[in-house]
């Protein structure tokens, strides 16, 4: 598989990318995981951190019963930023539009993408292996009408807002992929098959920070609003292989 991985410039999809191509590095083809190098500038990463810092609270994750809890499974702090509320200089709006250019996905509307989650991992901060897709309960009553309307988390776009002196890598054990934090770079992967079923091979974790401080920003993009540009697959296990 490694011999088929490529690095390339992404220019298709928007005139913006013709003038400023994105630098894409493929990390895995199955599941499909890529990294966009220099997606944000240092000034942009600092601005996002500045907005988030006053709002940081203890991170939570979905527990066995489906509710969100705090535990040693995830040791970090998080803040949620909304484009329509927390974005006087249009920084987040422009970032989301750039994500749309990069991926071909709808992300700006509330029905398509979640608010930005900004997370800070201090010394020893980690997140055990998990999947980003959440709708795994076979009982449809377990989910709200809004969750059914949006669908599950189709894709993850994660921007690294800082370098980390030691540790802090994002690891996909089933794919054999390790992504080291690099300020301004962004990792992207599909959480679901084209049918909407969850891809267990996207299970990933955040390794402990050994020295320094790790900042990331997640944009989760949901399934149902993408039906025009990303058609449902004929077979349950058909995969997306773009951008």
C-alpha positions in Angstrom: 0.0 0.0 0.0 2.8 2.5 0.9 4.1 2.3 -2.7 0.7 3.7 -3.9 0.6 6.7 -1.5 1.2 10.1 -3.2 1.7 13.7 -2.3 0.1 16.2 -4.7 -1.4 19.7 -5.1 -5.2 19.9 -4.9 -6.5 22.5 -7.4 -9.9 21.1 -8.5 -13.2 22.3 -7.2 -12.7 26.1 -6.8 -10.9 28.9 -8.5 -9.5 29.7 -5.1 -7.4 26.5 -5.2 -6.1 27.4 -8.7 -4.4 30.5 -7.1 -3.5 28.7 -3.9 -3.2 24.9 -4.3 -3.5 22.8 -1.2 -0.6 20.4 -0.4 -2.0 17.0 0.2 -0.2 14.0 1.6 -1.9 10.6 1.6 -1.3 8.6 4.8 -3.6 5.6 4.1 -5.8 4.3 1.3 -7.9 2.0 3.5 -9.2 3.8 5.4 -8.6 6.9 3.4 -6.6 9.3 5.5 -4.8 12.4 4.3 -3.0 15.4 5.7 -3.1 19.0 4.3 0.1 20.7 4.9 0.1 24.4 5.8 -3.7 24.6 5.8 -3.7 27.5 8.3 -1.1 30.2 9.0 0.5 30.7 12.4 -1.5 33.9 12.9 -4.7 32.1 12.1 -3.9 29.3 14.6 -3.1 31.8 17.3 -6.3 33.7 16.7 -8.4 30.5 17.1 -6.7 29.6 20.3 -7.2 33.2 21.5 -11.0 32.9 21.0 -11.1 29.5 22.7 -9.0 30.0 25.8 -11.5 31.8 27.9 -14.2 29.1 27.2 -12.2 26.0 27.9 -13.9 23.4 30.2 -13.2 19.8 31.1 -13.6 17.6 28.0 -16.4 15.0 27.9 -17.0 12.0 25.7 -20.0 9.7 25.0 -20.3 7.1 27.8 -21.6 3.5 27.6 -25.2 4.7 28.1 -25.0 7.2 25.3 -24.8 10.3 27.5 -21.7 12.5 27.7 -19.4 12.1 30.7 -16.0 13.2 31.9 -13.4 10.5 32.7 -9.8 9.4 32.3 -10.6 8.2 28.9 -10.1 11.7 27.7 -8.0 14.1 29.6 -8.1 17.5 28.0 -10.1 20.8 27.9 -12.4 21.9 25.1 -14.3 24.9 23.9 -17.0 25.1 21.2 -16.9 27.9 18.6 -19.8 28.8 16.3 -19.2 30.6 13.0 -22.4 32.7 13.3 -21.7 33.8 16.9 -18.0 33.8 17.7 -16.5 35.1 14.4 -16.4 38.9 14.2 -13.5 38.8 11.7 -15.0 35.9 9.6 -12.0 33.7 10.5 -14.1 30.6 11.2 -16.4 31.2 8.2 -13.4 31.5 5.9 -11.8 28.4 7.4 -15.0 26.4 6.9 -15.2 27.6 3.3 -11.7 26.4 2.8 -12.6 23.1 4.2 -15.5 22.9 1.7 -13.0 23.7 -1.1 -10.6 21.0 0.1 -13.1 18.2 0.6 -16.1 19.0 -1.7 -18.4 18.6 1.3 -21.0 21.0 2.7 -19.8 22.2 6.1 -21.0 25.7 6.7 -24.7 25.1 7.3 -25.7 23.9 10.8 -27.3 20.8 9.2 -24.0 19.9 7.6 -21.3 20.6 10.1 -21.0 20.9 13.8 -19.5 23.8 15.7 -15.8 23.9 15.9 -14.4 22.0 18.9 -11.1 23.4 20.1 -9.2 21.0 22.4 -6.1 21.6 24.5 -4.0 18.6 25.9 -1.5 19.5 28.6 1.3 17.2 29.9 -0.1 13.6 30.0 -3.2 14.7 28.1 -4.6 11.8 26.0 -7.7 10.3 24.4 -8.0 6.5 24.2 -8.8 4.9 20.9 -12.3 5.7 19.7 -14.3 6.3 16.5 -15.8 9.7 15.7 -19.0 8.3 14.4 -21.6 8.1 17.2 -24.8 6.5 15.9 -24.2 2.9 16.7 -27.3 2.0 18.7 -29.7 -0.1 16.6 -32.6 1.4 18.4 -33.5 4.7 16.5 -35.2 6.0 19.6 -31.8 6.5 21.1 -31.2 9.6 19.0 -32.9 13.0 18.8 -34.9 14.1 15.7 -32.0 16.6 15.0 -29.5 13.7 15.0 -31.6 11.7 12.6 -32.0 14.8 10.3 -28.2 15.4 10.2 -27.1 11.8 10.1 -23.9 10.5 11.6 -20.4 12.1 11.4 -19.4 11.4 7.8 -15.9 12.9 7.9 -13.5 14.5 10.3 -11.3 17.6 9.6 -8.8 18.1 12.4 -6.4 21.1 12.3 -3.3 21.2 14.5 -3.1 24.6 16.2 0.3 24.0 17.7 3.5 22.0 17.5 4.2 19.5 20.3 7.8 19.0 21.6 7.2 15.3 22.4 4.3 12.9 22.2 0.8 13.9 21.2 0.6 12.0 18.0 -2.8 10.9 16.4 -2.6 7.2 15.8 -4.8 4.9 13.8 -3.8 1.4 15.0 -5.9 -0.5 12.4 -4.5 1.5 9.6 -0.9 1.6 10.8 -0.9 5.4 10.6 0.8 8.0 12.9 0.3 11.7 12.4 2.6 14.0 14.3 1.2 17.4 15.3 2.4 20.2 13.1 1.1 23.7 13.5 -1.2 24.7 10.6 -1.5 21.1 9.2 -4.8 19.4 9.0 -5.8 15.7 9.0 -8.9 14.5 7.1 -10.6 11.1 7.0 -13.9 9.5 6.2 -15.7 8.0 9.3 -18.4 6.2 7.3 -18.7 4.1 4.2 -20.6 5.5 1.3 -23.7 3.7 2.6 -23.5 5.5 5.9 -22.3 2.5 7.9 -19.4 3.2 10.3 -15.9 2.2 9.4 -14.3 0.6 12.4 -10.9 0.9 10.8 -11.0 4.6 11.5 -10.6 4.0 15.2 -7.9 6.3 16.5 -6.5 7.8 19.6 -4.5 10.8 20.9 -1.1 9.7 22.4 -0.1 11.3 25.7 1.6 14.7 25.5 5.1 14.1 27.0 6.4 17.7 26.7 4.7 20.9 25.6 1.0 21.6 24.9 -1.2 20.3 22.1 -4.0 22.3 20.5 -6.3 21.0 17.9 -9.6 22.1 16.2 -12.1 19.6 15.0 -14.8 20.1 12.4 -17.2 17.2 12.1 -19.2 17.0 8.9 -22.4 15.1 8.8 -23.8 12.6 6.3 -27.3 13.5 5.2 -26.5 17.0 3.7 -23.9 15.5 1.3 -26.3 13.4 -0.7 -25.9 15.3 -4.0 -22.2 15.4 -4.3 -21.4 12.1 -2.6 -23.8 9.5 -3.7 -24.7 6.5 -1.5 -22.7 3.4 -2.6 -24.2 0.4 -4.4 -22.6 -1.9 -1.8 -22.5 -1.4 2.0 -18.7 -1.3 2.1 -18.0 1.0 -0.8 -15.5 3.7 0.3 -14.8 7.3 -0.6 -11.3 7.9 -2.1 -11.2 11.7 -2.4 -10.0 14.4 -2.1 
